[in-house]
């Protein structure tokens, strides 16, 4: 059987143009330094040589190659030929039988519809790395061929489409080794990504701290399976005295390295937050640290502090996206300024700004994966998020989920997404009885300490504290006021605050020297006030005020009320 009529259509089997006669018959020109022309004559000494390609029968060529080759003909794709490699792979196939009956492996590979398409369109089609019965993988090319005469013994006739010689040549190259290598590579990439995601999730807070005055929730979505994990992070840090720090950031780049840098920055933020510094000073420290960790790695970050006594969110931004705040009336405010360059760039003095966050307000902090899209401007994404926040109601977790859905974030999203939502709830009814404030201005003098004790005693009595907590609160107020009178300067203020979980006593004055706890010798007449406060209170601390001066505070944990007693028993 000779397929000479269609052999020029086989891939790689096109005939070469005949060699130029002039080259073959040219005289030897070794004398001028050129290479002698190749000659095509057969040797005359009787030695054997391989025949030229154009002298081989097509069947002989196809039987010698290791790829699987089959020829089918007509609308039923009747078998006209299979080569030796095909027979070795799938067994003998009867010539003249329809492919659907005699070539079940093609049906399992899903090739029968493809054969119909090739026959109708007269255009070749290729499918890559299909797994055949037996576990081998093949890349298969189906090419239309014209056969003017039916192969001898095939028993086939022309097709009903008017083209008696219409057929399809099936050429299958074994790519099992390549497919297995590609699968191993994909498995390795999946393991690496799972490692990075596990690392990043372990570095994020496993459970968010829940301050007394705020309700907070966060969500994190890693990028899709084709994207390496990024360096998004968030955190909530209770600073004491009723104040809360909130942070969100994004390390540029992807992979385990970005996640590792993120973890170092998050740890550093928590350490710097314990110093109770203004937000811009925290970013200054982080900027220097980021440059030391990796000079080629930069990160964006927002660090904000909420003080329920002030009703504002004080923040500083290092190249990060603006905080969005929705007030109790549903109006959304974008906190744009001030914004400095990303962390790790150095040479920039960051500044703090503030935005109102009163009762009934909701704020959203987020990374660029939530609002940045390749086909639209970044401001459009932020504006869309503003509209979603304006209409979002419910708990912080519900709002987080709604913002993520409104941004179209799905499992195959191409970037990491982190969202942190906080609410300052408006206290009404019985709940408002658990959150109280009282303050007293102190002008100094010998009467300041007695006034402070009398004020604290009256307030704690009105709040119906039990006798032991009442006495501890009055003692703490007396010691803090005495410390301020001795080491501070006017103006002075005593503030008492209670929440559903703690009592906070705070004294402010105009001097910015922070007190230190020290061990007083038996003969010392001072130095015991802070030691007494630290001993009786659950926690204590001091910080400098943004406008000058300092605040010294302490906290007392309150016992949880029983459901039956609640407010009637005064805790």
Backbone torsions as a table, in degrees:
resi	resn	phi	psi	omega
1	UNK	NA	124.5	-177.0
2	UNK	-121.6	122.4	-179.2
3	UNK	-100.2	37.7	-175.0
4	UNK	-59.9	-33.4	-177.0
5	UNK	-64.2	-31.6	-179.2
6	UNK	-110.8	1.3	-178.7
7	UNK	-60.3	-33.2	178.4
8	UNK	-63.1	-16.1	-179.3
9	UNK	-86.3	-10.5	-179.2
10	UNK	-72.7	142.0	177.0
11	UNK	-60.4	128.6	178.2
12	UNK	78.7	3.9	-175.6
13	UNK	-112.9	10.7	179.4
14	UNK	-66.2	143.1	-179.2
15	UNK	-73.8	142.1	175.1
16	UNK	-81.7	151.2	176.5
17	UNK	-66.2	147.6	-178.8
18	UNK	-61.6	146.0	179.9
19	UNK	-65.6	145.3	179.8
20	UNK	-65.1	134.8	-178.3
21	UNK	-64.7	-32.8	-177.8
22	UNK	-61.4	-38.7	-179.6
23	UNK	-68.1	-41.4	-178.0
24	UNK	-66.7	-36.7	-174.5
25	UNK	-97.3	3.2	-176.3
26	UNK	-69.3	145.8	178.3
27	UNK	-70.4	159.9	179.3
28	UNK	-69.7	125.4	-177.3
29	UNK	-115.9	42.0	-178.6
30	UNK	-66.3	-24.2	-176.3
31	UNK	-65.5	-26.9	-179.3
32	UNK	-96.3	11.8	174.8
33	UNK	88.5	0.0	-178.2
34	UNK	-87.9	161.7	179.1
35	UNK	-81.8	135.1	-179.2
36	UNK	-65.9	147.9	-178.6
37	UNK	-69.1	145.2	178.1
38	UNK	-72.3	142.9	-179.8
39	UNK	-111.4	146.7	-176.3
40	UNK	-102.7	2.1	-178.9
41	UNK	-68.9	146.1	174.4
42	UNK	-73.0	148.9	179.8
43	UNK	-65.3	149.4	-177.0
44	UNK	-101.5	3.5	-177.3
45	UNK	-94.4	8.7	176.1
46	UNK	90.6	-5.2	179.6
47	UNK	-72.3	152.9	-178.9
48	UNK	-86.1	153.4	175.0
49	UNK	-144.8	158.5	-179.5
50	UNK	-69.3	139.1	179.7
51	UNK	-70.2	156.6	175.9
52	UNK	-66.5	153.8	-177.5
53	UNK	-60.5	-40.5	-176.2
54	UNK	-73.4	-2.8	176.1
55	UNK	-98.4	-7.0	-180.0
56	UNK	-88.1	145.7	171.2
57	UNK	-74.0	146.9	-177.1
58	UNK	-60.4	-42.4	178.2
59	UNK	-57.4	-41.8	-179.2
60	UNK	-62.7	-38.5	178.8
61	UNK	-67.0	-47.8	-175.9
62	UNK	-66.9	-31.2	179.4
63	UNK	-70.8	-21.2	-176.4
64	UNK	-90.2	-20.9	-174.9
65	UNK	-82.1	150.5	-177.6
66	UNK	-78.1	-14.3	179.6
67	UNK	-72.3	156.3	178.5
68	UNK	-84.7	129.5	-178.4
69	UNK	-131.6	133.8	174.2
70	UNK	-141.5	147.2	176.7
71	UNK	-121.1	124.9	176.7
72	UNK	-119.9	154.8	-171.4
73	UNK	-137.8	143.0	173.6
74	UNK	81.9	173.3	-176.4
75	UNK	-65.3	-24.3	177.3
76	UNK	-91.5	1.4	179.4
77	UNK	53.5	56.5	178.8
78	UNK	-74.4	144.4	-175.0
79	UNK	-69.9	124.7	173.8
80	UNK	-106.4	-27.7	-176.9
81	UNK	-168.2	141.9	166.2
82	UNK	-134.1	141.3	-177.9
83	UNK	-86.2	176.3	-175.2
84	UNK	-63.0	-37.4	179.9
85	UNK	-63.9	-37.0	178.4
86	UNK	-65.7	-43.3	179.5
87	UNK	-63.9	-38.9	179.7
88	UNK	-66.6	-31.5	-177.5
89	UNK	-82.0	-40.1	-171.9
90	UNK	-126.4	-0.3	179.0
91	UNK	94.8	173.7	-178.7
92	UNK	-67.3	139.3	179.3
93	UNK	-122.1	128.2	-176.1
94	UNK	-71.1	129.9	178.1
95	UNK	-69.6	139.2	177.6
96	UNK	95.2	-13.1	-179.6
97	UNK	-83.7	147.7	177.4
98	UNK	-64.1	146.4	-177.5
99	UNK	-61.8	-36.4	-178.2
100	UNK	-60.8	-29.5	-178.9
101	UNK	-94.8	-40.9	-170.9
102	UNK	-97.8	-14.5	-179.9
103	UNK	-123.9	66.7	-177.7
104	UNK	-61.7	-24.9	-179.9
105	UNK	-64.5	-30.1	178.3
106	UNK	-68.9	-35.9	178.0
107	UNK	-68.2	-39.6	178.6
108	UNK	-66.2	-30.5	176.7
109	UNK	-80.1	-6.8	179.8
110	UNK	74.7	30.4	-174.7
111	UNK	-94.4	-16.7	-175.3
112	UNK	-61.2	-45.7	175.3
113	UNK	-61.7	-32.5	179.2
114	UNK	-67.2	-38.2	177.1
115	UNK	-61.6	-40.8	177.6
116	UNK	-60.9	-43.0	180.0
117	UNK	-63.2	-43.9	-179.3
118	UNK	-63.5	-41.0	-179.0
119	UNK	-66.5	-38.4	-179.0
120	UNK	-74.4	-41.8	-172.5
121	UNK	-90.8	-15.5	-175.0
122	UNK	57.3	33.3	178.5
123	UNK	-125.5	139.4	-179.4
124	UNK	-71.4	153.6	177.7
125	UNK	-135.5	148.2	-180.0
126	UNK	-132.7	136.3	171.3
127	UNK	-120.5	140.0	-172.9
128	UNK	-105.0	137.5	168.3
129	UNK	50.4	60.1	172.9
130	UNK	-92.9	135.5	-179.3
131	UNK	-89.0	125.5	-178.0
132	UNK	-97.1	167.3	173.4
133	UNK	-56.1	135.8	-175.3
134	UNK	101.7	-8.4	173.8
135	UNK	91.0	-4.1	179.0
136	UNK	-82.2	151.7	180.0
137	UNK	-112.7	141.5	-176.7
138	UNK	-135.2	145.8	165.2
139	UNK	-102.3	122.5	-166.2
140	UNK	-118.3	130.7	175.3
141	UNK	-115.6	126.9	177.7
142	UNK	-109.2	118.9	-174.1
143	UNK	-120.6	131.4	176.8
144	UNK	-71.2	141.6	178.3
145	UNK	-134.3	152.2	175.4
146	UNK	-107.2	121.1	178.8
147	UNK	-116.7	109.8	-174.8
148	UNK	-70.7	-26.2	-178.8
149	UNK	-130.3	141.0	178.2
150	UNK	-67.0	132.6	178.7
151	UNK	-56.9	145.2	-176.3
152	UNK	-63.3	127.6	176.3
153	UNK	86.0	0.9	-178.0
154	UNK	-79.0	-26.3	179.7
155	UNK	72.9	17.5	-178.8
156	UNK	-103.9	159.9	178.6
157	UNK	-129.4	179.4	-177.5
158	UNK	-64.9	159.4	-179.9
159	UNK	-81.7	164.6	-179.6
160	UNK	-76.4	-6.1	-178.3
161	UNK	-86.8	8.8	177.7
162	UNK	87.5	-2.0	178.6
163	UNK	-111.7	93.3	-172.1
164	UNK	-61.6	-27.8	-177.0
165	UNK	-100.3	15.8	-176.5
166	UNK	-68.5	126.2	179.4
167	UNK	-149.7	175.9	180.0
168	UNK	-132.7	128.0	175.2
169	UNK	-94.2	124.4	-179.5
170	UNK	-103.5	119.8	-178.3
171	UNK	-122.0	114.1	-175.0
172	UNK	-118.3	116.5	177.8
173	UNK	-97.2	132.3	-179.8
174	UNK	-73.2	116.0	-179.4
175	UNK	-121.1	29.0	-177.0
176	UNK	-58.8	-45.9	-178.9
177	UNK	-62.0	-41.4	178.9
178	UNK	-66.3	-41.8	-179.6
179	UNK	-64.3	-41.7	179.2
180	UNK	-66.7	-38.4	177.1
181	UNK	-65.0	-41.1	178.4
182	UNK	-64.9	-38.6	178.7
183	UNK	-67.1	-39.5	176.2
184	UNK	-63.0	-39.4	178.2
185	UNK	-64.6	-43.7	178.5
186	UNK	-63.4	-40.3	178.4
187	UNK	-64.0	-39.4	177.9
188	UNK	-64.9	-41.3	178.2
189	UNK	-64.9	-38.1	177.8
190	UNK	-64.3	-43.0	179.0
191	UNK	-63.2	-41.4	178.4
192	UNK	-63.5	-41.1	-179.8
193	UNK	-67.9	-40.9	177.8
194	UNK	-62.4	-36.6	177.2
195	UNK	-64.3	-43.9	-179.8
196	UNK	-65.3	-42.6	178.9
197	UNK	-64.4	-42.7	178.1
198	UNK	-61.9	-43.2	177.8
199	UNK	-60.5	-46.3	-177.4
200	UNK	-65.9	-43.6	-179.7
201	UNK	-64.8	-34.2	178.7
202	UNK	-69.2	-27.2	179.5
203	UNK	-83.6	-18.2	175.4
204	UNK	-80.4	159.7	178.9
205	UNK	-59.8	128.1	177.3
206	UNK	-72.8	-29.5	176.5
207	UNK	-147.9	124.4	-177.1
208	UNK	-69.9	139.3	171.3
209	UNK	-67.0	139.4	-179.2
210	UNK	-114.5	101.8	178.4
211	UNK	-65.4	165.4	180.0
212	UNK	-65.2	-39.9	-169.5
213	UNK	-97.7	-6.2	-177.9
214	UNK	-124.4	153.2	170.4
215	UNK	-116.2	125.7	-168.9
216	UNK	-131.7	143.5	173.2
217	UNK	-146.4	157.0	-179.9
218	UNK	-147.2	152.9	174.2
219	UNK	-133.4	148.6	175.3
220	UNK	-134.9	127.3	176.8
221	UNK	-121.2	114.8	175.1
222	UNK	-69.5	160.8	178.0
223	UNK	-61.6	167.5	-177.9
224	UNK	-62.1	176.5	-173.9
225	UNK	-64.2	-23.8	179.7
226	UNK	-90.0	-2.2	-177.9
227	UNK	-113.0	138.1	176.3
228	UNK	-72.1	151.1	-177.8
229	UNK	-66.5	148.5	-178.1
230	UNK	-102.4	-160.0	-175.2
231	UNK	-119.5	33.5	178.4
232	UNK	-72.1	142.2	176.4
233	UNK	-152.9	163.1	177.5
234	UNK	-151.3	164.1	178.5
235	UNK	-163.5	155.9	174.5
236	UNK	-129.0	127.3	-174.1
237	UNK	-130.9	119.2	175.3
238	UNK	-80.8	124.8	-175.0
239	UNK	-93.7	-10.7	-175.1
240	UNK	90.8	160.4	-177.3
241	UNK	66.2	19.6	179.9
242	UNK	86.0	-2.7	-176.8
243	UNK	-93.2	150.8	-176.4
244	UNK	-135.9	134.9	174.1
245	UNK	-101.4	139.5	178.8
246	UNK	-129.0	135.5	-176.4
247	UNK	-140.2	143.5	173.0
248	UNK	-145.3	142.4	-176.8
249	UNK	-154.4	171.9	-177.6
250	UNK	-148.2	117.2	175.8
251	UNK	-84.7	127.5	179.3
252	UNK	-66.3	147.8	-177.4
253	UNK	96.9	177.4	-175.6
254	UNK	-139.1	165.2	175.6
255	UNK	98.8	-175.2	-176.0
256	UNK	-61.3	-35.6	-179.5
257	UNK	-61.8	-45.5	179.1
258	UNK	-62.8	-39.9	179.2
259	UNK	-65.6	-37.4	179.8
260	UNK	-66.9	-42.9	177.4
261	UNK	-63.2	-40.7	177.2
262	UNK	-56.7	-44.4	-179.0
263	UNK	-62.5	-39.4	178.4
264	UNK	-66.5	-40.7	179.2
265	UNK	-66.5	-40.6	180.0
266	UNK	-64.1	-41.6	177.6
267	UNK	-62.4	-41.4	178.9
268	UNK	-64.8	-39.0	178.7
269	UNK	-59.7	-44.6	179.9
270	UNK	-63.2	-37.7	179.0
271	UNK	-68.0	-45.4	179.5
272	UNK	-66.9	-32.8	179.6
273	UNK	-63.2	-32.9	179.9
274	UNK	-64.9	-19.8	175.1
275	UNK	-75.9	-9.4	179.4
276	UNK	54.3	47.7	179.0
277	UNK	-88.0	159.4	172.5
278	UNK	-59.9	154.0	-176.6
279	UNK	-55.2	-41.5	-176.9
280	UNK	-67.4	-30.9	177.6
281	UNK	-71.6	-34.3	175.6
282	UNK	-62.8	-42.6	179.8
283	UNK	-67.1	-34.5	177.3
284	UNK	-60.9	-43.5	178.4
285	UNK	-65.6	-41.8	179.2
286	UNK	-64.7	-36.3	-179.5
287	UNK	-59.7	-47.0	178.3
288	UNK	-65.5	-38.6	179.9
289	UNK	-66.8	-40.3	-179.5
290	UNK	-61.5	-38.4	178.4
291	UNK	-67.5	-31.8	178.7
292	UNK	-75.2	-37.0	-179.2
293	UNK	-62.4	-49.4	-178.9
294	UNK	-158.9	108.1	-178.5
295	UNK	-61.0	-22.1	-178.7
296	UNK	-93.4	1.8	-176.1
297	UNK	-113.8	128.9	175.8
298	UNK	-120.8	162.4	-177.8
299	UNK	-147.7	150.4	171.4
300	UNK	-101.9	154.9	-175.3
301	UNK	-162.1	145.6	168.0
302	UNK	-123.8	128.6	176.8
303	UNK	-120.8	123.5	-175.6
304	UNK	-132.1	150.3	179.1
305	UNK	-128.1	130.5	177.5
306	UNK	-108.9	128.1	175.4
307	UNK	-118.7	112.5	-176.6
308	UNK	-63.2	-24.1	178.8
309	UNK	-70.1	-28.6	-178.7
310	UNK	-95.8	-22.3	-179.5
311	UNK	67.6	29.5	-179.0
312	UNK	-136.7	158.9	174.5
313	UNK	-110.5	109.4	178.9
314	UNK	-92.0	130.2	-171.2
315	UNK	-144.0	163.6	168.9
316	UNK	-140.1	144.2	-175.0
317	UNK	-125.5	134.5	174.6
318	UNK	-111.3	80.7	176.8
319	UNK	70.1	14.4	-175.7
320	UNK	-94.2	169.3	179.8
321	UNK	-72.0	152.9	-173.1
322	UNK	-70.1	146.3	172.7
323	UNK	-70.8	141.0	175.1
324	UNK	-110.7	131.9	-179.2
325	UNK	-127.2	125.4	174.4
326	UNK	-104.8	125.7	-178.9
327	UNK	-82.2	-177.5	-176.4
328	UNK	-66.6	-15.4	179.1
329	UNK	-95.1	0.7	178.9
330	UNK	91.3	1.2	177.5
331	UNK	-79.5	136.1	-177.7
332	UNK	-105.3	128.6	178.9
333	UNK	-111.0	133.3	177.1
334	UNK	-100.1	117.9	-178.5
335	UNK	-87.5	89.2	-174.2
336	UNK	-83.8	-40.2	-171.9
337	UNK	-114.8	154.1	-7.5
338	UNK	-88.1	152.1	177.9
339	UNK	-131.8	126.7	177.0
340	UNK	-102.3	-177.8	179.5
341	UNK	-71.7	166.6	179.9
342	UNK	-62.0	162.1	176.2
343	UNK	-67.2	144.2	179.1
344	UNK	97.4	-8.7	179.4
345	UNK	-84.7	-32.9	175.9
346	UNK	73.6	163.6	173.5
347	UNK	74.2	23.0	-178.3
348	UNK	-134.1	137.8	176.0
349	UNK	-97.3	112.8	179.4
350	UNK	-76.0	159.6	-179.7
351	UNK	-133.9	153.8	179.5
352	UNK	-99.0	146.3	172.0
353	UNK	-128.9	-177.8	-179.7
354	UNK	-147.7	156.2	177.5
355	UNK	-142.1	140.2	-178.8
356	UNK	-62.0	139.5	175.1
357	UNK	-145.3	72.4	-179.3
358	UNK	-86.0	-179.7	177.4
359	UNK	-56.2	136.2	-178.4
360	UNK	90.0	-1.0	-177.4
361	UNK	-92.9	155.5	177.4
362	UNK	-132.6	134.5	178.8
363	UNK	-121.7	148.3	179.3
364	UNK	-127.8	127.0	171.5
365	UNK	-114.7	141.0	-169.2
366	UNK	-156.6	164.3	175.8
367	UNK	-104.1	170.1	-171.4
368	UNK	-66.7	-21.2	179.0
369	UNK	-61.4	-20.4	-179.4
370	UNK	-79.4	-28.5	-170.4
371	UNK	-124.3	-11.6	-175.0
372	UNK	-93.0	126.8	177.9
373	UNK	-132.2	147.9	-176.5
374	UNK	-68.8	-27.4	-174.0
375	UNK	-101.2	12.4	178.7
376	UNK	-150.0	158.5	-179.1
377	UNK	-69.8	150.2	-178.3
378	UNK	-61.9	-37.9	179.8
379	UNK	-62.8	-31.5	177.1
380	UNK	-66.2	-39.9	177.4
381	UNK	-64.7	-40.4	178.6
382	UNK	-67.2	-41.2	178.1
383	UNK	-62.1	-39.4	177.1
384	UNK	-63.9	-38.7	177.4
385	UNK	-66.4	-36.4	176.3
386	UNK	-59.4	-44.4	179.5
387	UNK	-64.3	-39.6	178.5
388	UNK	-65.9	-40.5	179.4
389	UNK	-67.5	-35.4	-179.6
390	UNK	-62.8	-31.6	-178.2
391	UNK	-100.7	3.2	-176.8
392	UNK	-90.0	130.1	177.7
393	UNK	-131.3	167.5	178.9
394	UNK	109.4	-163.0	-178.5
395	UNK	-72.1	162.9	176.6
396	UNK	-56.4	-36.8	179.1
397	UNK	-65.4	-40.8	177.7
398	UNK	-63.2	-41.5	-179.9
399	UNK	-66.2	-41.5	176.2
400	UNK	-55.4	-50.4	-177.8
401	UNK	-62.5	-38.6	-178.7
402	UNK	-68.6	-40.3	178.5
403	UNK	-63.3	-40.1	179.5
404	UNK	-65.7	-43.1	179.1
405	UNK	-65.4	-41.6	-178.1
406	UNK	-64.3	-28.1	178.7
407	UNK	-83.2	-2.8	178.6
408	UNK	73.4	28.3	179.9
409	UNK	-79.6	122.1	179.4
410	UNK	-124.6	-178.1	-176.8
411	UNK	-62.3	-28.2	-178.0
412	UNK	-97.3	18.5	179.4
413	UNK	-59.2	141.0	-171.8
414	UNK	-87.7	8.4	179.1
415	UNK	-148.7	154.2	176.3
416	UNK	-67.9	150.3	178.9
417	UNK	-133.8	128.3	172.9
418	UNK	-128.8	133.9	-179.8
419	UNK	-134.6	133.4	177.7
420	UNK	-125.5	119.6	-178.2
421	UNK	-118.1	132.5	177.8
422	UNK	-130.2	143.4	177.9
423	UNK	-122.6	139.0	169.2
424	UNK	-105.7	93.9	-171.9
425	UNK	-68.6	147.2	174.1
426	UNK	-82.4	122.7	-177.0
427	UNK	-88.0	125.8	178.5
428	UNK	-136.3	159.9	176.3
429	UNK	64.8	-141.3	-176.9
430	UNK	-64.0	-29.3	180.0
431	UNK	-63.3	-33.5	-178.7
432	UNK	-67.5	-22.8	178.6
433	UNK	-68.8	-20.5	-179.3
434	UNK	-87.9	-5.9	-179.3
435	UNK	-127.2	106.7	-175.8
436	UNK	-132.0	154.8	175.7
437	UNK	-135.3	146.6	173.6
438	UNK	-152.4	140.6	-177.1
439	UNK	-140.1	150.8	179.8
440	UNK	-136.9	126.1	175.0
441	UNK	-81.5	134.1	-179.0
442	UNK	-117.7	128.5	-177.9
443	UNK	-95.9	-4.7	-178.3
444	UNK	94.8	-177.1	-178.5
445	UNK	95.0	173.7	-176.0
446	UNK	-68.7	-22.0	-178.5
447	UNK	-84.8	-5.0	-175.4
448	UNK	-66.7	-45.0	-178.2
449	UNK	-64.4	-47.8	176.7
450	UNK	-60.1	-38.4	178.6
451	UNK	-63.0	-41.4	-179.4
452	UNK	-64.5	-42.8	179.3
453	UNK	-64.3	-43.9	-179.6
454	UNK	-64.6	-40.6	178.8
455	UNK	-63.8	-47.7	-179.2
456	UNK	-62.6	-41.6	179.8
457	UNK	-62.8	-43.7	-179.9
458	UNK	-65.3	-42.1	-178.7
459	UNK	-66.4	-46.4	-177.6
460	UNK	-67.1	-31.6	174.9
461	UNK	-66.6	-42.7	179.8
462	UNK	-66.4	-27.1	177.8
463	UNK	-85.9	1.9	173.7
464	UNK	60.2	46.3	172.8
465	UNK	-76.0	148.0	174.8
466	UNK	-65.3	157.4	-172.9
467	UNK	-55.3	-40.1	-176.6
468	UNK	-66.2	-44.3	178.2
469	UNK	-68.8	-34.7	176.8
470	UNK	-58.3	-48.4	-176.9
471	UNK	-68.2	-39.5	178.3
472	UNK	-65.1	-39.9	178.8
473	UNK	-64.2	-42.6	178.9
474	UNK	-65.3	-41.3	179.1
475	UNK	-63.2	-43.4	179.8
476	UNK	-63.9	-43.1	178.2
477	UNK	-60.9	-41.8	-179.8
478	UNK	-63.4	-44.1	-177.7
479	UNK	-69.5	-39.8	179.5
480	UNK	-67.6	-39.3	177.5
481	UNK	-66.3	-41.5	178.8
482	UNK	-62.6	-39.4	178.1
483	UNK	-64.2	-40.6	179.1
484	UNK	-68.3	-37.5	178.7
485	UNK	-65.0	-35.6	-175.8
486	UNK	-83.3	-37.6	-172.7
487	UNK	-114.7	-8.0	-177.4
488	UNK	-108.8	-174.1	179.1
489	UNK	-133.6	152.8	176.3
490	UNK	-63.9	160.0	-0.6
491	UNK	-77.6	151.9	179.8
492	UNK	-123.3	150.1	179.1
493	UNK	-146.8	138.7	172.4
494	UNK	-106.9	126.0	179.2
495	UNK	-125.4	132.2	174.3
496	UNK	-113.2	135.5	179.9
497	UNK	-143.2	136.3	175.8
498	UNK	-123.2	145.4	172.5
499	UNK	-123.2	-170.8	178.1
500	UNK	-74.9	-6.4	-175.7
501	UNK	-127.7	-15.3	-175.7
502	UNK	-157.5	160.6	171.2
503	UNK	-108.6	131.9	-178.1
504	UNK	-118.8	127.2	175.8
505	UNK	-115.1	126.1	-175.9
506	UNK	-137.8	137.5	177.1
507	UNK	-126.5	129.0	177.8
508	UNK	-115.2	149.7	173.9
509	UNK	-149.6	179.6	-172.7
510	UNK	-88.5	-0.8	-179.6
511	UNK	-95.2	138.3	-174.9
512	UNK	-100.4	13.0	175.5
513	UNK	-84.9	119.1	-175.7
514	UNK	-79.5	139.4	179.7
515	UNK	-74.1	153.0	176.7
516	UNK	-122.9	141.7	175.0
517	UNK	-77.9	127.5	-179.3
518	UNK	-137.9	162.8	-179.7
519	UNK	-90.8	118.2	-178.6
520	UNK	-89.3	133.6	176.2
521	UNK	-71.6	159.1	-178.3
522	UNK	-57.0	-31.1	-177.3
523	UNK	-87.0	-8.3	-178.8
524	UNK	-71.5	139.9	178.3
525	UNK	-93.7	-4.1	179.8
526	UNK	-143.5	175.6	177.5
527	UNK	97.9	4.6	-178.0
528	UNK	-103.3	-12.5	-174.7
529	UNK	-62.1	-53.0	-179.5
530	UNK	-65.3	-35.2	178.4
531	UNK	-64.2	-38.7	178.4
532	UNK	-65.7	-45.5	-179.3
533	UNK	-61.3	-44.8	-178.9
534	UNK	-64.0	-28.2	-178.5
535	UNK	-77.8	-41.7	-174.1
536	UNK	-87.7	-23.1	-174.6
537	UNK	-91.9	159.5	175.1
538	UNK	-71.8	-32.1	-177.2
539	UNK	-161.5	153.4	176.0
540	UNK	-150.9	163.4	180.0
541	UNK	-173.6	177.1	179.4
542	UNK	-147.6	150.5	179.2
543	UNK	-150.2	157.3	174.4
544	UNK	-86.4	141.4	178.0
545	UNK	-82.2	147.7	-179.0
546	UNK	-58.8	-33.6	-177.5
547	UNK	-95.1	12.6	-178.7
548	UNK	105.0	157.9	-177.3
549	UNK	87.0	-170.5	-177.6
550	UNK	-147.4	166.9	174.7
551	UNK	-131.5	132.6	175.7
552	UNK	-118.1	131.4	-172.7
553	UNK	-138.5	163.2	171.3
554	UNK	-148.7	158.9	-177.2
555	UNK	-128.5	149.4	173.0
556	UNK	-126.6	124.3	177.1
557	UNK	-72.7	137.9	-179.6
558	UNK	-99.3	142.9	175.3
559	UNK	-66.8	146.8	-179.3
560	UNK	-71.6	131.9	-179.9
561	UNK	-71.1	147.3	173.6
562	UNK	-76.5	149.3	-177.4
563	UNK	-58.7	-34.0	-176.6
564	UNK	-77.6	-36.3	-174.9
565	UNK	-83.2	-55.5	-179.8
566	UNK	45.0	-119.6	-174.2
567	UNK	-75.1	-26.2	-175.9
568	UNK	-64.6	-29.8	-179.4
569	UNK	-92.7	0.4	-178.6
570	UNK	61.1	45.1	-175.2
571	UNK	80.0	NA	NA
